[in-house]
Amino acid sequence: MRLYVIPILKDRWAYYCHSTLPTTSRLTKIVDWSSQKWENLDKAEPDSWKKKLYVKGTNVMNQLDYQEWFLKSIPAKEELQQPLNEVLVHHPSLLDPSLIHQHLEALLQYRIPYHRKYMWYSAYWVPIACTFVLVPLIPNIPLAYNLFRLYSHYKALKGAEHLQHLMSSTPTAVDSSSGEKERENEAKSSIHRSIFKYTQDMELDTLFNGARLSLKLNVAKNIAFPKELEQAYQPSSEKKRNAVPSHQQLASSLAQDIDGVLNQQHIKYLVDQLDVPGLETELSRARFQILKNIATERFANNK
């Protein structure tokens, strides 16, 4: 199993899990089969109901948090035929392994209780959604959505717990009461004794160190968004509150190249060089959500 740490900005990263490990889970095999059938809908005629269903369904799925997609891609501990003894973590040299390790630990501390909580919420709504079966000739969309969210939270929870288990193999925990320098030294010492093997990826460095493509990442607070995006957040004459741009407005504005941000050309380059299936979709989703969150914090909350 390999993890990729790819900066979208200098202080915002995306994670991607590439696993070809055989699984013993029948549920996972069924879901993988269903996913292949779903992706086949994309090949349908543009005006067909299959294509329209695929486009709308994909838009809904893209609203799910990109970190949830990452955790879902990590195989559950119970699904593996044998335990892992090594996890390769590929990253560009501009990222410090100890910071990546600490960031992953903080992510798991937040995500595990979050997905456990909303997994049970989704389970509670399933019996209520089943009552829509009584309505004839209408697809039970509420039931399908709740089952999807129940499975999604379950997969993210099991993936997060497995990742935490793998990281807990580090003998020495970082003491939060220590000073910043002590925590950094303890994290570095722990990494060397962990099954997590952090490695600087040469293909990533060709992009982020400017060997082939010139990319100098910026921090979130210094991003210059397109003017039309800022205007889309401006309040109208009828409303005092700031407006909320539509999904189409956000997608159009954020799809543009923005200085200091990983763009679509860079993403396609990484996909070609790393030859990792699914990476383009995950990075594009992470890029959009990260930029959307930054823009919302900057413009929507700015009165």
DRENLUM-517336 format. One record per residue: x, y, z of N, C-alpha, C, CB in turn. Coordinates in steps of 0.05 Angstrom, whole numbers, padded with zeros to 5 digits, always signed. Atoms other than C-alpha are relative to their C-alpha. Glycine has a CB too. Example, Ala and Ser with C-alpha at 12.3 -4.5 7.8 and 13.67 -1.06 7.14 Angstrom:
2
+00018-00024+00000+00246-00090+00156+00018+00024+00000-00020+00001+00025 -00016-00024-00001+00273-00021+00143-00015+00022+00014+00009+00009-00029 
! end
This chain:
303
+00017-00024+00000+00000+00000+00000+00018+00025+00000-00019+00000+00024 -00015-00025+00002+00025+00069-00019-00018+00024+00005+00014+00002-00028 +00014-00026-00004+00004+00138+00005+00015+00022-00015-00003+00006+00030 -00013-00023+00013+00017+00200-00036-00010+00026+00014-00008+00001-00031 +00006-00026-00012+00020+00269-00004+00006+00021-00021+00017+00005+00027 -00003-00019+00023+00009+00322-00057-00010+00028+00008-00015-00010-00025 +00009-00027-00008+00007+00397-00040-00018+00012-00021+00024+00018+00006 +00016-00016+00018-00050+00436-00071+00009+00029+00003-00031-00002+00007 -00013-00026-00007-00022+00498-00036+00023-00007+00018-00020+00020+00014 -00023+00005-00018+00039+00506+00007-00009-00010+00027+00017+00025+00003 +00010+00008-00026-00004+00497+00069-00026-00016-00001-00003+00024+00018 +00024+00017+00003-00060+00453+00042+00008-00024-00017-00023+00016-00013 -00009+00024+00013-00046+00380+00022-00024-00018-00006+00021-00014+00016 +00019+00022+00006-00085+00323-00009+00015-00026+00003-00012+00003-00029 -00011+00027-00003-00074+00250+00007-00014-00019-00019-00003-00010+00030 +00012+00020+00018-00084+00192-00040+00012-00027+00007+00006+00007-00030 -00009+00027-00006-00081+00118-00024-00002-00018-00025-00018-00012+00023 +00000+00019+00022-00061+00069-00078+00005-00028+00011+00022+00007-00022 -00002+00027-00012-00074-00003-00056-00009-00021-00020-00017-00002+00026 +00007+00022+00017-00074-00066-00097-00001-00026+00017+00021-00004-00023 +00000+00023-00018-00078-00112-00036-00026-00016-00004+00002+00010+00030 +00024+00017+00002-00125-00171-00043-00018+00002+00024+00007-00029-00005 +00019-00002-00022-00188-00166-00001-00017-00025+00003-00018+00025-00004 +00017+00023-00005-00230-00219+00032-00029+00008+00004+00010-00015+00025 +00027-00010-00006-00292-00174+00040-00018-00003-00024+00002+00029+00008 +00019+00002+00022-00351-00194-00003-00014+00026-00005-00021-00021+00007 +00013-00026+00003-00383-00126+00010+00017+00018-00017-00005+00013+00027 -00018-00016+00016-00322-00091-00018+00001-00008-00029+00029+00000+00011 +00000+00010+00027-00322-00136-00079-00026+00008-00014+00003-00030+00000 +00026-00008+00012-00396-00121-00091+00000+00030-00007-00023-00007+00019 +00000-00029+00005-00385-00046-00084+00019+00007-00023+00009+00015+00026 -00018-00004+00022-00325-00049-00131-00013-00007-00027+00026-00017+00003 +00015+00008+00024-00368-00086-00182-00021+00022-00007-00014-00027+00004 +00020-00021+00005-00423-00033-00174+00013+00025-00010-00016+00006+00026 -00014-00024+00008-00372+00023-00182+00008-00002-00030+00025+00004+00017 -00007+00004+00029-00349-00007-00249-00025+00004-00017+00012-00028-00004 +00025-00004+00015-00422-00010-00272-00007+00030-00001-00022-00016+00013 +00006-00028-00001-00431+00062-00250+00017+00016-00020+00004+00011+00028 -00018-00014+00019-00370+00086-00289-00007-00006-00029+00029-00008+00006 +00008+00006+00028-00397+00051-00351-00022+00018-00010-00009-00029-00002 +00021-00019+00008-00456+00100-00350+00012+00025-00013-00016+00008+00024 -00013-00023+00012-00406+00154-00369+00004-00003-00030+00026+00005+00014 -00004+00006+00028-00398+00120-00436-00025+00002-00017+00013-00027-00003 +00026+00000+00014-00472+00127-00454-00002+00025-00017-00023-00001+00020 +00004-00023+00018-00498+00176-00506-00006+00025+00017-00024-00005-00019 +00003-00024-00016-00498+00249-00482-00028+00007+00008+00012+00023-00015 +00028-00007-00006-00574+00257-00486-00015-00023+00013-00013+00007-00026 +00014+00022-00012-00590+00190-00455-00005+00004+00030+00015-00026-00005 +00006-00003-00029-00620+00183-00385+00023-00011+00017-00026-00015+00007 -00023+00011-00014-00559+00141-00365+00021+00021+00004+00011-00024-00015 -00021-00021-00002-00511+00198-00380-00009+00022+00019+00005+00011-00028 +00010-00021-00017-00555+00249-00345+00000-00009+00029-00029+00008-00008 -00001+00010-00027-00561+00204-00284+00029-00001+00010-00012-00029+00001 -00029+00001-00008-00485+00195-00283+00010+00028+00007+00017-00012-00023 -00009-00027-00005-00473+00270-00287-00011+00011+00026-00008+00019-00023 +00012-00010-00025-00522+00287-00231+00011-00015+00024-00030-00002-00001 -00011+00016-00022-00498+00230-00188+00029+00007+00007-00002-00030-00006 -00028-00008-00005-00425+00249-00197+00002+00027+00014+00015+00001-00027 +00000-00026-00013-00441+00321-00178-00006-00003+00030-00020+00019-00013 +00006+00004-00028-00472+00296-00113+00024-00012+00015-00025-00019+00002 -00023+00014-00013-00413+00250-00097+00024+00019+00003+00008-00024-00016 -00022-00019-00002-00364+00307-00111-00003+00020+00022+00004+00014-00026 +00004-00018-00022-00395+00346-00055+00010-00012+00026-00030+00006+00003 -00011+00012-00024-00369+00295-00005+00028+00009+00005-00001-00031-00002 -00026-00010-00007-00307+00317+00032+00022-00017-00012+00003+00001+00030 -00022+00015+00013-00243+00298-00005+00016-00017+00020+00019+00020-00014 -00014+00016-00020-00213+00273+00061-00016-00025+00006+00004+00016+00026 +00016+00024-00003-00271+00225+00067+00006-00020-00022-00030+00007+00001 -00007+00018+00022-00255+00197-00002+00027-00013+00005+00000+00016-00027 -00026+00011-00005-00183+00188+00019-00002-00023+00020+00019+00021+00011 +00003+00020-00021-00202+00149+00082-00015-00024-00010-00013+00012+00025 +00015+00023+00011-00252+00106+00043+00018-00018-00017-00023+00011-00016 -00017+00016+00018-00196+00084-00003+00020-00017+00015+00015+00019-00019 -00019+00017-00016-00155+00054+00054-00015-00026+00008+00009+00016+00026 +00014+00025-00006-00172-00020+00061-00002-00004+00030+00015-00024-00012 +00004+00006-00028-00201-00040+00128+00019-00023+00009-00029-00008+00006 -00019+00020-00011-00156-00082+00173-00012-00028-00003+00006+00006+00030 +00013+00026+00001-00207-00139+00173-00002-00011-00028-00028+00002+00012 +00003+00009+00028-00208-00142+00097+00025-00013-00011-00009+00023-00017 -00025+00009+00011-00135-00159+00088+00006-00029+00007+00023+00018+00009 -00007+00028-00005-00110-00230+00081+00023-00003+00020+00007-00013-00026 -00022+00000-00020-00047-00213+00121+00006+00029+00007+00025-00014-00012 -00005-00028-00009-00026-00151+00161+00023+00012-00015+00007+00000+00030 -00021-00015+00014+00017-00097+00130+00025+00002+00018-00010+00028-00008 -00025-00004-00015+00090-00092+00151+00015+00025-00010+00018-00024-00002 -00012-00024+00010+00105-00029+00111-00020+00016-00016+00025-00007-00018 +00017-00018+00015+00069+00032+00085+00018+00022-00012-00023+00013+00018 -00017-00020+00013+00105+00075+00034-00015+00026-00003+00010-00010-00028 +00012-00026+00002+00090+00149+00038+00017+00018-00018-00003+00013+00029 -00014-00016+00020+00111+00188-00024-00007+00029+00003-00006-00010-00029 +00004-00029-00004+00120+00263-00017+00022+00016-00014-00002+00007+00030 -00022-00016+00011+00158+00320-00050+00018+00010+00022-00012+00024-00015 -00020-00008-00021+00220+00345-00014-00007+00025+00014+00027+00003-00013 +00007-00025-00014+00187+00411+00004-00017-00005+00025-00015+00018-00019 +00015+00007-00024+00145+00374+00056+00017-00016+00019-00026-00016-00008 -00015+00013-00021+00176+00352+00121-00015-00025+00010+00007+00018+00023 +00014+00025-00009+00159+00279+00140-00012+00003+00028+00019-00023+00000 +00011-00003-00027+00149+00298+00213-00025+00016+00000+00021+00013+00019 +00025-00016+00002+00097+00350+00194-00022-00016-00013+00005+00026-00017 +00020+00018+00013+00062+00300+00149-00011-00019+00021+00012-00016-00024 +00008+00019-00021+00060+00250+00207-00018+00013+00020+00025-00011+00014 +00017-00014-00019+00032+00301+00255-00027+00008-00012+00015+00025+00011 +00024-00008+00014-00019+00325+00204-00019-00024-00003+00006+00012-00027 +00016+00024+00003-00043+00254+00192-00013-00008+00027+00016-00024-00011 +00010+00007-00027-00050+00241+00267-00023+00019+00008+00023+00002+00021 +00021-00019-00007-00091+00305+00276-00025-00005-00017+00010+00029-00005 +00022+00007+00017-00134+00286+00216-00016-00023+00011+00010-00006-00029 +00014+00024-00010-00150+00218+00246-00014+00006+00026+00020-00023+00003 +00013-00006-00026-00165+00246+00315-00027+00014-00004+00019+00018+00016 +00025-00013+00006-00219+00289+00283-00019-00018-00015+00005+00026-00016 +00017+00015+00018-00245+00241+00230-00013-00025+00012+00016-00008-00024 +00011+00025-00011-00255+00177+00271-00026+00005+00015+00021-00013+00018 +00026-00005-00013-00307+00206+00319-00021+00012-00018+00004+00018+00024 +00019-00012+00019-00338+00246+00262-00015-00021-00016+00015+00020-00019 +00013+00020+00017-00351+00186+00217-00016-00020+00017+00021-00014-00017 +00015+00018-00017-00373+00143+00275-00027+00012+00007+00016-00007+00026 +00025-00014-00007-00425+00195+00295-00019+00000-00023+00007+00029+00009 +00018-00002+00023-00453+00205+00225-00007-00027-00012+00012+00019-00021 +00008+00027+00009-00452+00131+00209-00025-00008+00015+00023-00020+00005 +00024+00007-00016-00502+00121+00266-00024+00017-00008+00006+00002+00029 +00022-00017+00008-00543+00181+00244-00012-00011-00026+00010+00029-00005 +00010+00011+00025-00548+00151+00174-00016-00026+00005+00023-00005-00020 +00014+00025-00007-00568+00084+00204-00028+00005+00012+00017-00017+00019 +00026-00006-00013-00624+00116+00245-00020+00009-00021+00004+00022+00020 +00019-00010+00020-00654+00148+00182-00008-00022-00020+00013+00022-00015 +00007+00021+00019-00655+00082+00142-00029-00010+00003+00020-00023+00002 +00028+00009-00003-00720+00056+00173-00021+00020-00009-00005-00008+00029 +00019-00021+00008-00754+00123+00161-00001+00001-00030+00008+00027+00012 -00001-00001+00029-00730+00124+00089-00014-00023-00013+00028+00002-00009 +00013+00024+00011-00758+00054+00079-00030+00005-00004+00004-00024+00018 +00029-00005+00003-00829+00083+00086-00006+00011-00027-00009+00019+00022 +00005-00011+00027-00821+00116+00018-00005-00022-00020+00024+00017-00009 +00005+00022+00018-00826+00047-00013-00030-00003-00005+00011-00027+00012 +00029+00002+00003-00901+00053-00002-00011+00018-00022-00013+00008+00026 +00008-00017+00022-00904+00107-00055+00006-00013-00026+00014+00028+00002 -00006+00015+00025-00912+00071-00122+00012+00017-00022-00026-00012-00010 -00011-00012+00024-00875+00087-00186+00021+00022+00004-00023+00012-00016 -00020-00021-00006-00826+00134-00151+00025-00014+00012-00011+00022+00019 -00025+00012-00011-00753+00112-00139+00004+00010+00029+00024+00006-00017 -00005-00007-00028-00736+00111-00065+00027+00013+00003-00003-00024+00019 -00025-00014-00001-00682+00163-00070+00010+00005+00029-00002+00027-00014 -00010-00004-00028-00680+00179+00006+00013-00025+00011-00023+00008+00017 -00012+00025-00010-00667+00105+00021+00027-00005-00013-00019-00024-00005 -00026+00005+00014-00613+00099-00032+00021+00019+00010-00004+00004-00031 -00020-00019-00010-00579+00163-00007+00010-00007+00028-00012+00029-00001 -00008+00006-00028-00580+00142+00066+00017-00025+00001-00025-00004+00017 -00016+00024+00001-00553+00073+00049+00028+00007-00010-00013-00021-00018 -00026-00008+00011-00498+00106+00008+00017+00014+00021-00004+00018-00024 -00014-00015-00021-00480+00154+00065+00008-00019+00023-00017+00023+00011 -00007+00020-00021-00482+00096+00116+00024-00015-00008-00024-00019+00005 -00024+00015+00009-00433+00056+00075+00024+00017-00002-00006-00014-00028 -00022-00018+00003-00390+00116+00060+00013+00007+00027-00009+00026-00014 -00011-00006-00027-00383+00135+00134+00013-00025+00012-00022+00010+00018 -00011+00024-00010-00371+00062+00151+00028-00006-00012-00019-00024-00006 -00026+00004+00014-00315+00055+00099+00021+00020+00010-00003+00001-00030 -00019-00021-00009-00283+00121+00120+00009-00006+00029-00013+00028-00002 -00007+00006-00028-00286+00100+00194+00019-00023+00001-00026-00007+00015 -00018+00024-00001-00255+00031+00182+00027+00007-00012-00013-00023-00016 -00026-00008+00012-00201+00062+00137+00016+00017+00019-00004+00015-00026 -00014-00017-00019-00185+00115+00189+00010-00016+00024-00019+00022+00010 -00008+00016-00022-00182+00064+00245+00024-00018-00008-00023-00018+00010 -00023+00016+00009-00135+00020+00204+00025+00017-00002-00007-00014-00027 -00023-00017+00003-00090+00078+00188+00010+00008+00027-00008+00026-00016 -00008-00007-00027-00089+00098+00261+00015-00024+00013-00024+00008+00017 -00013+00024-00010-00071+00026+00279+00028-00002-00011-00017-00025-00007 -00026+00002+00012-00014+00027+00230+00019+00021+00011-00002+00004-00031 -00016-00021-00010+00011+00093+00257+00007-00004+00030-00013+00027-00003 -00005+00005-00028+00005+00069+00329+00022-00020+00005-00025-00009+00014 -00023+00018-00003+00060+00019+00315+00025+00015+00008+00004-00016-00025 -00023-00016-00008+00107+00077+00329+00002-00002+00031-00004+00030-00008 -00002+00005-00029+00134+00062+00399-00003+00025+00017+00027-00012+00006 -00001-00024-00016+00141+00134+00422-00021+00020-00010+00027+00013+00000 +00020-00019+00008+00081+00181+00422+00011+00028+00005-00025-00004+00017 -00009-00027-00002+00091+00255+00414-00016+00013+00023-00004+00016-00026 +00012-00012-00024+00078+00291+00480-00010+00028-00007+00019+00001+00023 +00011-00026+00007+00031+00350+00468+00008+00022+00019-00030-00001-00002 -00008-00020-00020+00056+00384+00531+00028+00010-00004-00003-00011+00028 -00027-00008+00005+00126+00388+00504+00001+00025-00017+00016-00022-00013 -00004-00023+00018+00154+00449+00468+00000-00009-00029+00026+00014+00007 +00002+00006+00029+00149+00454+00393+00025-00014-00010-00003+00026-00016 -00024+00013+00009+00222+00435+00383+00001-00029+00010+00025+00015+00010 +00000+00027-00011+00215+00374+00429-00020-00018-00015-00007+00000+00030 +00020+00016+00015+00151+00351+00393+00010-00007-00028-00026+00015-00002 -00010+00005+00027+00185+00358+00326+00022-00022+00001+00012+00026-00013 -00021+00020-00003+00246+00317+00350-00012-00027+00006+00020+00008+00021 +00013+00026-00006+00201+00263+00380-00014-00011-00024-00019+00004+00023 +00014+00010+00024+00160+00259+00316+00020-00011-00020-00016+00023-00013 -00020+00010+00019+00223+00251+00274+00011-00027+00010+00023+00020-00003 -00010+00025-00011+00249+00197+00322-00020-00022-00003+00007+00004+00029 +00021+00020+00002+00182+00161+00320-00002-00010-00029-00027+00011+00009 +00003+00007+00028+00179+00162+00244+00021-00021-00008+00003+00025-00018 -00022+00018+00008+00246+00126+00238-00005-00029+00011+00026+00010+00011 +00006+00026-00011+00218+00068+00281-00027-00010-00008+00003+00001+00030 +00027+00007+00008+00150+00066+00247+00001-00017-00026-00017+00025-00004 +00003+00015+00025+00126+00020+00191-00006+00019-00023-00021-00022+00002 +00003-00021+00020+00111+00085+00155+00028+00008-00011-00015+00025+00011 -00025-00006+00012+00168+00095+00106-00003+00025-00018+00011-00024-00016 +00003-00025+00015+00171+00167+00083+00023+00002-00021+00001+00025+00018 -00020-00001+00021+00206+00175+00016-00005+00024-00018+00000-00026-00016 +00003-00023+00019+00219+00236-00027-00003-00012-00028+00025+00019+00002 +00006+00011+00027+00188+00221-00095+00012+00018-00021-00030-00002-00004 -00014-00015+00021+00231+00243-00154-00020+00012-00020+00021-00017-00014 +00020-00009+00019+00170+00249-00200-00015+00024+00011-00020-00022-00007 +00013-00023-00013+00137+00296-00150+00018+00024+00000-00010-00006+00028 -00019-00022-00001+00200+00337-00144+00005+00013-00027+00027-00010+00011 -00003-00012+00026+00204+00347-00219-00021+00021-00005-00002-00021-00022 +00021-00020+00002+00140+00386-00212+00004+00022+00021-00028-00012+00003 +00000-00020-00021+00146+00421-00145+00027+00014+00004-00008-00013+00026 -00026-00013-00001+00220+00437-00151+00007+00014-00027+00022-00019+00007 -00003-00015+00025+00211+00465-00222+00019-00012-00019+00009+00027+00007 -00019+00012+00019+00255+00415-00259-00012-00001-00028+00007-00028+00010 +00013+00001+00026+00203+00408-00315-00022+00021-00003-00011-00028-00005 +00021-00020+00000+00144+00451-00298+00005+00019+00023-00028-00013+00003 -00005-00021-00020+00149+00516-00261-00024+00003+00018+00008+00027-00013 +00022-00002-00019+00105+00512-00199+00011+00009+00027-00015-00026+00003 -00008-00011-00026+00118+00556-00139-00026+00004+00016+00015+00027-00003 +00025+00000-00015+00064+00543-00088-00002+00023+00019-00003-00026+00016 +00006-00022-00018+00032+00598-00047-00015-00010+00024-00016+00022-00015 +00016+00007-00023+00000+00598+00021-00028+00010-00004+00012+00011+00026 +00029-00006+00004-00076+00604+00028-00006+00029+00002-00017-00016+00020 +00008-00028-00004-00078+00675+00053+00010+00018-00022+00012+00010+00026 -00010-00017+00021-00039+00701-00007-00011-00006-00028+00030-00003-00001 +00011+00007+00026-00081+00670-00062-00016+00024-00011-00019-00024+00002 +00015-00021+00014-00109+00720-00113-00021-00014-00017+00019+00018-00018 +00022+00012+00014-00177+00694-00135-00009+00017-00024-00024-00006+00019 +00011-00016+00023-00209+00714-00202-00020+00021+00010-00013-00019-00020 +00018-00022-00008-00247+00780-00197-00029-00008+00000+00004+00023-00018 +00028+00007+00002-00312+00748-00220-00010-00017+00024-00006-00015-00026 +00007+00016-00023-00310+00700-00161-00006+00019+00024+00022-00020+00007 +00005-00019-00022-00303+00757-00111-00026+00015-00003+00024+00020+00002 +00025-00014+00005-00360+00794-00144-00024-00017+00005+00000+00010-00029 +00023+00018-00004-00404+00732-00140-00008-00002+00029+00007-00027-00011 +00006+00001-00029-00399+00736-00064-00012+00026+00010+00025-00007+00015 +00009-00026-00009-00420+00809-00062-00030-00001+00005+00007+00022-00020 +00029-00001-00005-00489+00822-00031-00015+00016-00021-00006+00011+00028 +00017-00014+00019-00545+00843-00077-00013+00024+00014-00022-00018-00012 +00013-00024-00012-00585+00908-00067-00023-00007+00018-00009+00018-00023 +00023+00008-00016-00643+00869-00037+00010-00013+00026-00017-00020-00015 -00009+00015-00024-00600+00830+00013+00025+00013+00012+00006-00029-00007 -00023-00011-00013-00551+00855+00064+00022-00021+00003-00007+00011+00028 -00020+00021-00003-00517+00788+00072+00014-00005-00027-00013-00026+00010 -00015+00007+00024-00463+00765+00024-00014-00023-00015+00028-00007+00007 +00013+00020+00016-00488+00723-00033+00017-00026+00001-00002+00009-00029 -00013+00026+00002-00471+00649-00042+00001-00008-00030-00014-00021+00017 -00001+00007+00029-00446+00633-00113-00011-00028-00005+00029+00001-00010 +00010+00027+00007-00478+00574-00149+00024-00019-00005-00018+00002-00025 -00020+00020+00005-00440+00510-00160+00013+00005-00027-00011-00029+00001 -00011-00005+00026-00432+00528-00233+00019+00024+00000-00023+00005-00020 -00018-00023-00002-00402+00596-00216+00026-00007+00013-00014+00023+00016 -00024+00008-00014-00353+00565-00168+00017-00018-00018-00007-00015+00026 -00015+00018+00017-00334+00510-00216+00014+00015-00023-00019-00022-00012 -00012-00015+00022-00322+00559-00273+00023+00017+00009-00022+00018-00013 -00021-00018-00009-00281+00608-00232+00024-00016+00011-00011+00018+00022 -00022+00014-00012-00240+00557-00194+00014-00019-00019-00010-00016+00024 -00013+00016+00020-00225+00516-00256+00023+00015-00014-00020-00010-00021 -00021-00016+00013-00181+00573-00280+00027-00004+00014-00008+00030+00001 -00027+00001-00012-00106+00573-00268+00003+00023+00019+00022+00001-00022 -00004-00020-00021-00090+00610-00204+00029-00002+00009-00020-00004+00024 -00029-00001-00007-00019+00632-00187+00004-00013+00028+00011+00028-00001 -00007+00012-00026+00012+00590-00132-00017-00024+00008-00001+00020+00021 +00019+00022-00006-00041+00534-00137+00005-00022-00021-00029+00010+00000 -00001+00023+00018-00036+00465-00167-00023+00002-00020+00000-00027+00015 +00022-00003+00020-00075+00470-00233-00004-00026-00015+00007+00022-00019 +00007+00025+00014-00104+00419-00281+00023-00010-00017-00025+00005-00018 -00024+00009+00015-00041+00418-00324+00019-00015+00017+00014+00024-00013 -00018+00014-00019+00000+00399-00263-00012-00027+00008+00005+00018+00025 +00013+00025-00008-00051+00346-00243+00003-00021-00022-00030+00005+00006 -00003+00019+00022-00050+00314-00312+00029-00009-00003-00010+00013-00027 -00028+00008+00001+00026+00314-00310+00006-00021+00021+00018+00025+00004 -00004+00019-00021+00026+00278-00244-00012-00027-00006-00011+00011+00027 +00014+00025+00007-00024+00227-00268+00016-00015-00021-00028+00006-00011 -00016+00013+00021+00019+00212-00330+00026-00011+00012+00006+00020-00022 -00026+00009-00010+00084+00207-00290-00003-00022+00021+00014+00024+00012 +00002+00019-00022+00059+00168-00230-00016-00025-00009-00014+00012+00023 +00016+00022+00010+00011+00123-00270-00016-00013+00023+00019-00021-00013 +00017+00010-00022-00037+00117-00211-00029+00005-00008+00007+00015+00027 +00028-00004+00008-00110+00105-00231-00016+00014+00022-00013-00027-00007 +00017-00014-00019-00161+00151-00199+00012+00025+00012-00007-00018+00022 -00013-00023-00012-00110+00204-00180-00011+00026-00010+00030-00001-00005 +00010-00025+00012-00137+00257-00228-00026+00008+00013-00003-00003-00030 +00026-00006-00012-00208+00253-00200+00004+00010+00029-00018-00024-00001 -00003-00007-00028-00185+00256-00128+00014+00027+00004+00016-00021+00015 -00014-00026-00002-00137+00315-00138-00017+00023-00009+00026-00001-00016 +00018-00021+00010-00187+00354-00179-00022+00007+00021-00014-00008-00026 +00020-00004-00021-00239+00344-00124+00012+00015+00024-00012-00027+00009 -00013-00013-00023-00190+00364-00069+00006+00029-00006+00025-00015+00007 -00006-00027+00008-00168+00425-00107-00024+00018+00001+00012+00001-00029 +00025-00016+00001-00239+00450-00118-00010+00006+00028-00022-00015-00016 +00010-00004-00026-00260+00439-00046+00018+00018+00018-00004-00027+00014 -00018-00017-00015-00198+00470-00016-00003+00029-00007+00029-00009-00004 +00003-00028+00010-00204+00533-00059-00027+00011+00007+00004+00001-00030 +00027-00009-00007-00279+00536-00046-00001+00008+00029-00021-00022-00006 +00000-00006-00028-00268+00534+00029+00015+00026+00006+00012-00023+00016 -00015-00024-00004-00215+00588+00026-00015+00025-00009+00027-00001-00014 +00015-00022+00011-00258+00633-00018-00024+00007+00018-00010-00006-00028 +00023-00005-00017-00318+00624+00028+00008+00014+00026-00015-00027+00006 -00010-00012-00024-00278+00641+00090+00008+00029-00005+00024-00015+00011 -00010-00027+00006-00249+00703+00056-00023+00019-00008+00020-00001-00022 +00020-00018+00011-00310+00731+00020-00027-00001+00014-00004-00005-00029 +00027+00002-00012-00374+00703+00051-00001+00010+00028-00009-00029-00001 -00001-00009-00028-00353+00719+00122+00010+00028+00003+00016-00019+00017 -00011-00026+00000-00326+00786+00103-00022+00021-00003+00021+00004-00022 +00023-00019+00001-00378+00839+00120+00010+00029-00003-00017-00003+00026 
! end
